[in-house]
C-alpha cells in the first residue's frame, strides 16, 4: 500500500495541470465550449464528493471551481451540486471555497448559502473569540466577506451590504488595535488586492465606487501600520488599473447606501 501522502500527491498532480491549463486559457481570453464545460462539471462533481481530500487538493479544487464557474454563470448553466456541496462544508472550507468564487453568482445560487448562515460564519471568523485565534481563518473570512459584499451589491441588497461593510471595518480595527495583528491584516488585504485584480474587469460602476470607498475607509483606520496602509492603497490602485468602465459610475446606489447609515 502506498502512504496517504503519496496517494494525495498523485491526485493533486492532475488538478495542478488543470489549474495551469485554465489559467492559460483565461489569460488568452479563450472560453470553454459548452460541451467541455459539462464534461468538466461532471468530473468536478465527482471530485467534490470525495471523502478524503487533502488541504492542498481542496485549495486546487476551489481555484478550478472559481475559474470554470464564471463560464457556467455567464452561460446560465445551473450548478446546484456546487451550492449543495458548499453548504455541507465545515466553516473554514466553506469560507475558502466561497471566497474563491467569482462575482457573477445569481440569487438562486446565493440564497441557500445565506439560509445556511454563510453571513454568520463570516462574522464568526472575523471576530473569533477562542483563545487559539486562527490567523488563516481570519484571512479566509475577510476574503469571503469581501466576496459576499460584491455579490450583494450586484443583487442590490443595500441592507446586507452595509452589514458586511461594518463587520469588515470593525474587524480590521479590532485586529489592529486589540489583537495587535497588523501583519495578519496586511496579509488579508493583499488577498483582497488579488481578488480585485481578478474581478475588476467585470465590475460595473457601483462595484467600483463601493470598493474604492471601502479601501479608503480601511486606510483611515487608526493604528494601521504604514505597510498595511500601503496594502489598503494597493486595492484602489489595482482597481483603477483593471476596471474597464462598466456601465458608468452608479453613485446613486453608493450614496443611498451611505445615506441609510449616516448621521
C-alpha positions as CSV (number, residue, x, y, z in Angstrom):
1,X,0.0,0.0,0.0
2,X,1.2,3.5,-0.8
3,X,1.3,6.0,2.0
4,X,-1.6,8.5,2.1
5,X,0.7,11.4,1.3
6,X,1.9,9.7,-1.9
7,X,-1.7,9.0,-3.0
8,X,-2.6,12.6,-2.3
9,X,0.3,13.7,-4.4
10,X,-0.9,11.5,-7.3
11,X,-4.4,13.0,-7.1
12,X,-3.0,16.6,-6.8
13,X,-1.0,16.4,-10.0
14,X,-3.8,16.3,-12.5
15,X,-5.6,19.1,-10.5
16,X,-2.5,21.2,-10.8
17,X,-2.3,20.5,-14.6
18,X,-6.0,21.5,-15.0
19,X,-5.4,24.7,-12.9
20,X,-2.5,25.7,-15.1
21,X,-4.5,25.0,-18.3
22,X,-7.4,27.1,-17.1
23,X,-5.1,29.9,-16.2
24,X,-3.5,29.8,-19.7
25,X,-7.0,29.8,-21.3
26,X,-8.1,32.7,-19.2
27,X,-5.0,34.8,-20.0
28,X,-5.5,34.0,-23.7
29,X,-9.2,35.1,-23.5
30,X,-10.3,31.6,-24.6
31,X,-13.6,30.4,-23.3
32,X,-14.5,26.7,-22.9
33,X,-17.2,25.3,-25.1
34,X,-20.5,24.3,-23.5
35,X,-19.7,20.6,-24.2
36,X,-16.3,21.0,-22.5
37,X,-17.9,22.8,-19.5
38,X,-20.4,20.0,-19.0
39,X,-17.5,17.4,-19.0
40,X,-15.5,19.5,-16.5
41,X,-18.6,19.9,-14.4
42,X,-19.2,16.1,-14.3
43,X,-15.6,15.4,-13.2
44,X,-15.6,18.3,-10.7
45,X,-18.8,17.0,-9.1
46,X,-17.1,13.6,-8.7
47,X,-14.1,15.3,-7.0
48,X,-16.3,17.4,-4.7
49,X,-18.0,14.4,-3.1
50,X,-14.7,12.6,-2.3
51,X,-14.4,12.0,1.4
52,X,-10.6,12.1,1.5
53,X,-9.4,15.4,0.2
54,X,-6.2,17.0,1.5
55,X,-6.0,20.7,2.2
56,X,-3.8,21.0,-0.9
57,X,-6.3,19.3,-3.1
58,X,-9.2,21.3,-1.7
59,X,-7.4,24.6,-2.5
60,X,-6.7,23.4,-6.1
61,X,-10.4,22.4,-6.4
62,X,-11.5,25.8,-5.2
63,X,-9.4,27.6,-7.7
64,X,-10.6,25.3,-10.5
65,X,-14.2,25.8,-9.5
66,X,-13.7,29.5,-9.4
67,X,-12.4,29.7,-12.9
68,X,-14.9,27.4,-14.6
69,X,-17.9,28.7,-12.7
70,X,-17.5,32.1,-14.4
71,X,-18.5,30.4,-17.7
72,X,-21.3,28.5,-16.0
73,X,-23.0,31.5,-14.7
74,X,-22.4,33.6,-17.8
75,X,-23.9,30.9,-19.9
76,X,-26.7,30.4,-17.3
77,X,-25.8,26.8,-16.7
78,X,-27.1,25.7,-13.3
79,X,-24.8,24.1,-10.8
80,X,-26.9,23.0,-7.9
81,X,-24.4,20.4,-6.9
82,X,-21.8,23.1,-6.1
83,X,-24.1,25.1,-3.9
84,X,-25.2,22.0,-2.0
85,X,-21.5,21.0,-1.6
86,X,-20.5,24.3,-0.2
87,X,-23.2,24.3,2.5
88,X,-22.1,20.9,3.6
89,X,-18.6,22.0,4.4
90,X,-17.1,22.9,7.7
91,X,-16.8,26.7,8.4
92,X,-13.1,27.0,7.3
93,X,-13.6,25.2,4.0
94,X,-16.9,27.0,3.3
95,X,-15.1,30.3,3.7
96,X,-12.2,29.2,1.5
97,X,-14.4,28.0,-1.4
98,X,-16.9,30.8,-1.3
99,X,-14.1,33.4,-1.2
100,X,-12.7,32.0,-4.4
101,X,-16.0,32.2,-6.3
102,X,-16.4,34.9,-9.0
103,X,-18.7,37.8,-8.5
104,X,-21.3,36.6,-11.1
105,X,-23.4,34.4,-8.8
106,X,-27.1,34.6,-9.2
107,X,-29.6,34.9,-6.4
108,X,-30.8,31.3,-6.8
109,X,-27.2,30.1,-6.1
110,X,-26.6,32.5,-3.2
111,X,-29.9,32.0,-1.4
112,X,-29.2,28.6,0.1
113,X,-25.8,29.7,1.2
114,X,-27.3,32.6,3.1
115,X,-30.0,30.3,4.5
116,X,-27.2,28.1,5.9
117,X,-25.8,31.1,7.8
118,X,-22.9,32.0,5.5
119,X,-23.0,35.6,6.7
120,X,-22.9,34.4,10.3
121,X,-20.0,32.2,9.7
122,X,-18.1,35.1,8.0
123,X,-18.7,37.3,11.1
124,X,-17.7,34.4,13.4
125,X,-14.4,34.1,11.5
126,X,-13.8,37.9,11.6
127,X,-14.5,38.1,15.4
128,X,-13.1,34.7,16.5
129,X,-13.5,34.6,20.3
130,X,-11.4,31.5,21.0
131,X,-8.1,31.8,22.8
132,X,-6.3,30.0,19.9
133,X,-7.1,32.6,17.3
134,X,-6.7,31.3,13.8
135,X,-4.9,33.9,11.6
136,X,-5.6,32.0,8.4
137,X,-9.3,31.6,9.2
138,X,-9.5,35.4,9.7
139,X,-8.0,36.0,6.3
140,X,-10.4,33.5,4.8
141,X,-13.3,35.2,6.5
142,X,-12.1,38.6,5.2
143,X,-12.0,37.2,1.6
144,X,-15.4,35.6,1.9
145,X,-16.9,38.7,3.5
146,X,-15.5,40.9,0.7
147,X,-16.8,38.5,-1.9
148,X,-20.2,38.4,-0.2
149,X,-20.4,42.2,-0.3
150,X,-19.7,42.2,-4.0
151,X,-22.4,39.6,-4.6
152,X,-24.9,41.6,-2.6
153,X,-24.0,44.9,-4.4
154,X,-24.8,43.0,-7.7
155,X,-28.1,42.0,-6.2
156,X,-28.8,45.5,-4.8
157,X,-29.2,44.3,-1.2
158,X,-28.2,47.5,0.4
159,X,-29.2,46.4,3.9
160,X,-26.9,43.4,3.8
161,X,-24.1,45.3,2.1
162,X,-23.9,47.7,5.0
163,X,-23.8,44.8,7.5
164,X,-20.8,43.4,5.6
165,X,-19.1,46.7,5.4
166,X,-19.5,47.3,9.2
167,X,-18.3,43.8,10.0
168,X,-15.1,44.1,7.9
169,X,-14.1,47.6,9.0
170,X,-14.9,46.8,12.7
171,X,-12.9,43.6,12.5
172,X,-9.9,45.3,10.9
173,X,-9.9,47.9,13.7
174,X,-10.1,45.2,16.3
175,X,-7.3,43.1,14.7
176,X,-5.0,46.1,14.7
177,X,-5.8,47.8,17.9
178,X,-6.9,45.0,20.2
179,X,-5.4,41.8,18.9
180,X,-2.2,43.6,17.6
181,X,-2.3,41.5,14.4
182,X,-1.3,44.3,11.9
183,X,0.7,41.8,9.9
184,X,-2.3,39.5,9.5
185,X,-4.4,42.3,8.4
186,X,-1.8,43.2,5.8
187,X,-1.8,39.6,4.6
188,X,-5.6,39.7,4.3
189,X,-5.6,43.0,2.4
190,X,-3.1,41.7,-0.1
191,X,-5.5,38.8,-0.8
192,X,-8.2,41.4,-1.5
193,X,-5.8,43.0,-3.9
194,X,-5.6,39.7,-5.7
195,X,-9.4,39.4,-5.7
196,X,-9.9,42.9,-7.1
197,X,-7.4,42.2,-9.8
198,X,-9.3,39.1,-11.0
199,X,-12.7,40.6,-10.7
200,X,-12.3,44.3,-11.7
201,X,-12.9,43.6,-15.4
202,X,-16.4,42.5,-14.6
203,X,-17.2,45.4,-12.2
204,X,-19.8,48.0,-13.0
205,X,-19.9,51.5,-11.7
206,X,-21.4,50.6,-8.3
207,X,-18.9,47.9,-7.6
208,X,-16.0,50.3,-8.5
209,X,-17.4,53.0,-6.3
210,X,-18.0,50.7,-3.4
211,X,-14.6,49.0,-3.4
212,X,-12.9,52.4,-3.8
213,X,-14.7,53.8,-0.7
214,X,-14.1,50.6,1.3
215,X,-10.4,50.7,0.7
216,X,-10.4,54.4,1.8
217,X,-12.3,53.5,5.0
218,X,-9.8,50.8,5.8
219,X,-6.8,53.0,5.1
220,X,-8.1,55.6,7.5
221,X,-8.4,53.2,10.4
222,X,-6.4,54.4,13.4
223,X,-3.5,52.3,14.4
224,X,-2.9,50.8,10.9
225,X,0.8,50.3,10.2
226,X,2.4,52.1,7.3
227,X,2.9,48.9,5.3
228,X,-0.7,47.9,5.9
229,X,-1.9,51.3,4.7
230,X,0.1,50.7,1.5
231,X,-1.7,47.3,1.1
232,X,-5.1,49.2,1.5
233,X,-3.9,51.7,-1.0
234,X,-3.0,48.9,-3.4
235,X,-6.6,47.8,-3.5
236,X,-7.6,51.2,-5.0
237,X,-4.6,51.2,-7.4
238,X,-5.3,47.8,-8.8
239,X,-9.0,48.7,-9.1
240,X,-8.1,51.7,-11.2
241,X,-5.7,49.7,-13.3
242,X,-8.1,46.9,-14.2
243,X,-11.5,48.5,-14.1
244,X,-12.8,48.9,-17.6
245,X,-15.6,51.4,-17.0
246,X,-18.6,49.1,-16.6
247,X,-21.8,51.0,-17.3
248,X,-20.7,54.2,-15.7
249,X,-20.4,55.1,-12.0
250,X,-23.6,54.3,-10.2
251,X,-23.0,56.8,-7.5
252,X,-26.7,56.9,-6.6
253,X,-26.5,53.3,-5.2
254,X,-23.5,54.0,-3.1
255,X,-24.8,57.4,-1.9
256,X,-28.0,55.7,-1.0
257,X,-26.1,53.0,0.9
258,X,-24.2,55.6,2.8
259,X,-27.3,57.8,3.4
260,X,-29.1,54.9,5.0
261,X,-26.5,54.8,7.8
262,X,-25.2,58.3,8.1
263,X,-25.8,60.8,10.9
